[in-house]
Amino acid sequence: MSTDAHSATSGHASRSPKRVLVIGASGTVGSAVAEALTAAGHEVIAASRRSTPPVDLADPPTIERLFDAIEPVDAVVSCAASALPTPLTDPGFAESIGPKLHGQIELVVQAVEHLRDGGSITLTSGAIPDDMAGTAGGALVNAGLEAFVKAAVIDLPRGPRLNVVRPGWVAETLASLDMDEADGTPAAVVARSYVEAVDGRANGTTITP
Ligand SMILES: NC(=O)c1ccc[n+]([C@@H]2O[C@H](COP(=O)([O-])OP(=O)(O)OC[C@H]3O[C@@H](n4cnc5c(N)ncnc54)[C@H](OP(=O)(O)O)[C@@H]3O)[C@@H](O)[C@H]2O)c1
């Protein structure tokens, strides 16, 4: 695992039990993150479009309703929504970047109002293989999120820590696509980066599992 230039502040700051909202907790990455956070002694509140209440990052009022429905949390982790490969000239191109880019930014804006003091927010970007068709949207989303996190920590109200995890191919995802899972990182290994983001001191960083 590595972090970017601001990583000097990363480390094991607090292992005290926390309430952690995990959006996308039923997914390949999110389920491993929920499991790892639970194993680290944290309480996980799992959410997605099919949870109760449901939350859809593409639909900001559902984010507000989710926060209104739960007690304040110490950390918010997002492993939800992908920018699916979409050709640049496809009419759905702009829409393809919405949930993961704008949705996670909207999540940050709303989360700062609902976090306990000293809280943290962890988003997900991703590493995209070179020369892969249809990935301009995903590349834009990932770079945008990483730049956003670095800049936004400066003016976030109430000063929660904010980081983003940049997974590459996840082994289980490759296996589900009948590709060689040896080319990916197991979800359980990727999940360690999210636990580090929740428990450590990193702020404004991109964490690469
Ligand atoms: N897996 C990989 O190889 C890989 C590589 C690089 C980056 N990533 C990134 O890691 C993140 C998680 O990927 P994954 O492979 O775990 O995805 P996944 O298995 O498809 O799971 C996605 C999770 O997010 C939820 N979700 C999807 N759209 C949502 C929305 N609009 N609002 C709220 N929840 C939503 C899903 O549940 P519901 O359907 O119930 O909403 C599910 O819990 C994504 O951002 C992805 O781009 C993954």
The ligand as an ORCA input file, in Angstrom:
! r2SCAN-3c Opt
* xyz 0 1
  N     -13.577     -4.376     -8.851
  C     -12.505     -3.850     -9.482
  O     -11.699     -4.541    -10.133
  C     -12.253     -2.372     -9.370
  C     -11.085     -1.835     -9.902
  C     -10.847     -0.470     -9.808
  C     -11.796      0.349     -9.198
  N     -12.933     -0.200     -8.709
  C     -13.918      0.689     -8.099
  O     -14.279      0.229     -6.818
  C     -15.647      0.571     -6.570
  C     -16.398     -0.673     -6.170
  O     -16.271     -1.625     -7.219
  P     -16.855     -3.097     -7.062
  O     -16.142     -3.938     -8.035
  O     -16.909     -3.486     -5.635
  O     -18.355     -2.872     -7.589
  P     -19.584     -3.851     -7.435
  O     -19.169     -5.208     -7.034
  O     -20.411     -3.664     -8.658
  O     -20.392     -3.240     -6.191
  C     -20.900     -1.930     -6.245
  C     -21.582     -1.625     -4.925
  O     -22.090     -0.300     -4.960
  C     -23.517     -0.302     -4.908
  N     -23.918      0.718     -5.863
  C     -23.787      0.696     -7.222
  N     -24.225      1.845     -7.737
  C     -24.637      2.608     -6.696
  C     -25.206      3.907     -6.588
  N     -25.455      4.681     -7.671
  N     -25.508      4.377     -5.357
  C     -25.291      3.640     -4.249
  N     -24.767      2.394     -4.284
  C     -24.447      1.897     -5.505
  C     -23.940     -1.738     -5.233
  O     -25.127     -2.145     -4.580
  P     -26.585     -1.833     -5.184
  O     -26.632     -2.455     -6.541
  O     -27.528     -2.426     -4.175
  O     -26.693     -0.350     -5.216
  C     -22.771     -2.505     -4.628
  O     -22.941     -2.599     -3.213
  C     -16.156      1.239     -7.856
  O     -16.035      2.627     -7.740
  C     -15.205      0.732     -8.911
  O     -15.095      1.599    -10.020
  C     -13.189     -1.528     -8.759
*
